[in-house]
Amino acid sequence: MKPGRKFLLILFPSLIALSILTALYIRGAGVTEKDSKSLRTVQIARGNIEEIVTAQGTLEPKNYVDVGAQVSGQLTKLYVDVGDSVKQGELLAEIDPRVYESRVEADAAELKNLQAQLAEAESEQILARQKHERNERLIKIDAVSEQSVEISESELKVAIAKIDALKAEIDAAQSTLDEDKANLEYTKIYAPMTGTVVSLTTREGQTVNSMQTAPTILSIADLDEMTVTAEVAEADILRVKEGMSVYFMTLGNLEDKREGAVRLIEPSPEVVNDVVLYHALIDVDNRDRSLMNGMTTQVFFVIGRASDVPIIPVAALTERAADKDNEKGQAYLVRTSGVGGEKELLIHVGLRDRNYAEITDGLSEGENIVITESGAGNAAASKQNGSRRMGPPPML
């Protein structure tokens, strides 16, 4: 037998044995990890609980207005720029007024012409009335014919009708004049409110056309008071109420905690990627001007707060007893550890956050509870996660 072949015959059984041992080791390790459980005892302590609903929001001024043009023409003068503070009634811009000035002059001339015609018609009416009254006196002594009386009566009625027609034309001409005067005034654009110019969409020399859409020239906002528009998920909106306390932080400054209250919950939702979101509006003071339009915020709606109350880790609330719920809160079964060993106990909890729940009945400070955790690795992870605070800042 060749030496190489003899070596293979010796090595092959050794490889088979090694494979079997490796498989058994892996299988045994898997069973051990799956079935292992660790227990830890936690003593009930006192603490603060804040139950919240979170949402993202956007900041915008509470009061703002888009200032537009009511007439068409070229923007000949713009007196403000972005960032300027303006007072209500202050002149902001001017549109070329020449076309509207000529219209007002033409309307005024037409009105004068009609007023002159009216004066002439009133004189003719006076003459026609005198003629008719004279004929009525003369017919009594047979000095004129009945036909002459009828003719003078008809001439009087025509004169009266002519005056009525001219008065109607004068009213129409006066209305046209008033309209063109208003349009002439609209060539000067004034600030409708006190605030800050936050945007300019039209520049000097640009032509605006008010016949198609009302063109926006600039926007003014009162930056002293801002509104957070929070997008609340459909699953949470029923827990949010008007007047509820709220606090929020901007993404650029998570240390600055701003407080407010829900002013309004808009009844119509917005659907984004098949997700139904409702808008909750929160007003906030901004006289320090630290909040800016368009900032993204993290909003926390305070469902409830409790200070210095017995608390239990949420990890202990694994066995629900819904049929025992009452005015004290939700019911759970937990295991306690004491002198007499472990026993099962019914408790009720109220407010809760991510890590703890408020004990309203069944347990007192100092008592011990048993928490079962699956897998040593999971227990370590749970401990690590418990030491990291994820979510809102501590309750003040």
NORDADA-V872232 format. One record per pair of residues at least 6 apart in sequence whose ideal C-beta (glycine too) atoms are under 6 Angstrom apart, sorted by the first residue. I is the first residue (numbers start at 1). J is the second residue. D is the distance in whole Angstrom. If there is no record, write none. Layout:
i=I j=J d=D
i=I j=J d=D
This chain:
i=36 j=375 d=6
i=37 j=374 d=6
i=38 j=373 d=5
i=38 j=376 d=6
i=38 j=379 d=5
i=39 j=370 d=6
i=39 j=372 d=6
i=40 j=371 d=5
i=41 j=337 d=5
i=41 j=368 d=5
i=41 j=370 d=6
i=42 j=313 d=6
i=42 j=369 d=6
i=42 j=371 d=6
i=43 j=368 d=5
i=44 j=310 d=5
i=44 j=363 d=5
i=44 j=365 d=5
i=44 j=367 d=5
i=46 j=308 d=5
i=46 j=310 d=6
i=46 j=365 d=6
i=47 j=311 d=4
i=48 j=307 d=5
i=48 j=395 d=5
i=49 j=306 d=5
i=49 j=351 d=5
i=49 j=358 d=5
i=50 j=305 d=5
i=50 j=353 d=6
i=50 j=395 d=4
i=51 j=303 d=4
i=51 j=304 d=5
i=51 j=351 d=4
i=51 j=352 d=6
i=52 j=300 d=5
i=52 j=302 d=6
i=52 j=392 d=6
i=53 j=236 d=5
i=53 j=239 d=6
i=53 j=301 d=4
i=54 j=300 d=6
i=55 j=230 d=4
i=55 j=231 d=6
i=55 j=232 d=5
i=55 j=299 d=5
i=56 j=231 d=6
i=57 j=228 d=4
i=57 j=229 d=6
i=57 j=230 d=4
i=57 j=297 d=4
i=57 j=299 d=5
i=58 j=229 d=5
i=59 j=226 d=5
i=59 j=228 d=6
i=59 j=291 d=5
i=59 j=295 d=4
i=60 j=227 d=6
i=60 j=293 d=6
i=61 j=221 d=4
i=61 j=222 d=6
i=61 j=223 d=6
i=61 j=226 d=6
i=62 j=225 d=5
i=62 j=227 d=4
i=62 j=283 d=6
i=63 j=222 d=4
i=64 j=221 d=4
i=65 j=192 d=6
i=65 j=193 d=6
i=65 j=220 d=6
i=66 j=216 d=5
i=66 j=219 d=5
i=67 j=217 d=6
i=67 j=218 d=5
i=68 j=214 d=5
i=68 j=215 d=6
i=68 j=216 d=5
i=69 j=208 d=5
i=69 j=210 d=5
i=69 j=215 d=5
i=69 j=217 d=6
i=70 j=186 d=4
i=70 j=210 d=6
i=71 j=183 d=5
i=71 j=186 d=5
i=71 j=210 d=6
i=72 j=209 d=5
i=72 j=210 d=5
i=73 j=95 d=4
i=73 j=96 d=5
i=74 j=96 d=5
i=74 j=207 d=5
i=75 j=95 d=6
i=75 j=202 d=6
i=75 j=204 d=6
i=75 j=206 d=5
i=76 j=94 d=5
i=76 j=96 d=5
i=77 j=94 d=4
i=78 j=93 d=5
i=78 j=204 d=5
i=79 j=91 d=6
i=79 j=92 d=6
i=80 j=92 d=5
i=80 j=197 d=5
i=82 j=197 d=6
i=82 j=200 d=6
i=84 j=197 d=5
i=85 j=196 d=5
i=86 j=191 d=5
i=87 j=194 d=5
i=88 j=191 d=6
i=88 j=193 d=5
i=88 j=194 d=5
i=89 j=190 d=6
i=90 j=191 d=5
i=91 j=190 d=6
i=92 j=189 d=5
i=92 j=191 d=6
i=93 j=189 d=4
i=93 j=217 d=6
i=94 j=188 d=6
i=95 j=187 d=4
i=97 j=184 d=6
i=97 j=187 d=4
i=100 j=183 d=5
i=100 j=184 d=4
i=100 j=187 d=6
i=103 j=180 d=4
i=104 j=180 d=5
i=104 j=181 d=6
i=104 j=184 d=6
i=107 j=176 d=5
i=107 j=177 d=4
i=107 j=180 d=5
i=110 j=173 d=5
i=111 j=173 d=4
i=111 j=177 d=6
i=114 j=169 d=5
i=114 j=170 d=5
i=114 j=173 d=6
i=117 j=166 d=5
i=118 j=166 d=4
i=121 j=162 d=5
i=121 j=163 d=5
i=121 j=166 d=6
i=124 j=159 d=5
i=125 j=159 d=4
i=125 j=163 d=6
i=128 j=155 d=5
i=128 j=156 d=4
i=128 j=159 d=4
i=129 j=156 d=5
i=131 j=152 d=5
i=132 j=152 d=4
i=132 j=153 d=5
i=132 j=156 d=5
i=135 j=144 d=5
i=135 j=148 d=5
i=135 j=149 d=5
i=135 j=152 d=5
i=138 j=144 d=4
i=139 j=149 d=5
i=193 j=220 d=6
i=195 j=220 d=4
i=195 j=221 d=5
i=195 j=222 d=4
i=196 j=221 d=6
i=196 j=223 d=5
i=197 j=218 d=6
i=197 j=220 d=6
i=198 j=219 d=5
i=198 j=221 d=5
i=199 j=219 d=4
i=200 j=218 d=5
i=201 j=216 d=5
i=202 j=217 d=4
i=208 j=215 d=4
i=224 j=286 d=6
i=224 j=287 d=5
i=226 j=284 d=5
i=226 j=286 d=5
i=226 j=291 d=5
i=227 j=281 d=5
i=227 j=283 d=5
i=228 j=248 d=6
i=228 j=282 d=4
i=228 j=297 d=5
i=229 j=279 d=5
i=229 j=281 d=6
i=230 j=280 d=5
i=230 j=299 d=4
i=231 j=277 d=4
i=232 j=240 d=6
i=232 j=278 d=5
i=232 j=280 d=5
i=234 j=276 d=4
i=237 j=278 d=4
i=239 j=303 d=6
i=240 j=280 d=6
i=240 j=301 d=5
i=242 j=262 d=5
i=243 j=261 d=6
i=244 j=262 d=5
i=244 j=301 d=6
i=245 j=302 d=4
i=246 j=260 d=5
i=246 j=262 d=6
i=246 j=282 d=5
i=246 j=301 d=5
i=247 j=257 d=5
i=247 j=259 d=5
i=247 j=300 d=5
i=248 j=258 d=6
i=248 j=297 d=5
i=248 j=299 d=4
i=249 j=257 d=6
i=249 j=298 d=6
i=250 j=295 d=5
i=250 j=297 d=5
i=251 j=296 d=5
i=258 j=284 d=5
i=260 j=282 d=4
i=260 j=284 d=5
i=262 j=280 d=5
i=262 j=282 d=6
i=263 j=281 d=5
i=263 j=283 d=5
i=264 j=281 d=5
i=265 j=280 d=5
i=266 j=279 d=4
i=269 j=276 d=5
i=269 j=278 d=5
i=270 j=277 d=5
i=300 j=392 d=5
i=304 j=351 d=5
i=306 j=351 d=5
i=306 j=358 d=5
i=309 j=358 d=5
i=310 j=359 d=4
i=310 j=365 d=5
i=311 j=356 d=4
i=312 j=357 d=5
i=312 j=359 d=5
i=314 j=355 d=6
i=314 j=357 d=6
i=315 j=371 d=5
i=316 j=334 d=5
i=316 j=369 d=5
i=316 j=371 d=5
i=317 j=332 d=5
i=319 j=333 d=4
i=321 j=331 d=4
i=321 j=333 d=5
i=324 j=331 d=4
i=325 j=331 d=5
i=328 j=348 d=4
i=328 j=360 d=5
i=328 j=361 d=5
i=329 j=348 d=4
i=329 j=349 d=5
i=329 j=350 d=4
i=329 j=360 d=5
i=330 j=349 d=6
i=331 j=348 d=6
i=332 j=347 d=6
i=333 j=344 d=6
i=333 j=346 d=6
i=334 j=345 d=6
i=334 j=347 d=6
i=334 j=369 d=5
i=335 j=342 d=5
i=335 j=344 d=6
i=335 j=370 d=4
i=336 j=343 d=6
i=336 j=345 d=5
i=336 j=369 d=5
i=337 j=368 d=4
i=337 j=370 d=5
i=345 j=362 d=6
i=346 j=362 d=6
i=347 j=362 d=3
i=347 j=363 d=5
i=348 j=360 d=5
i=348 j=361 d=4
i=348 j=362 d=6
i=349 j=357 d=4
i=349 j=359 d=6
i=350 j=358 d=4
i=350 j=360 d=5
i=351 j=358 d=5
i=354 j=391 d=5
i=373 j=379 d=4
i=373 j=382 d=6
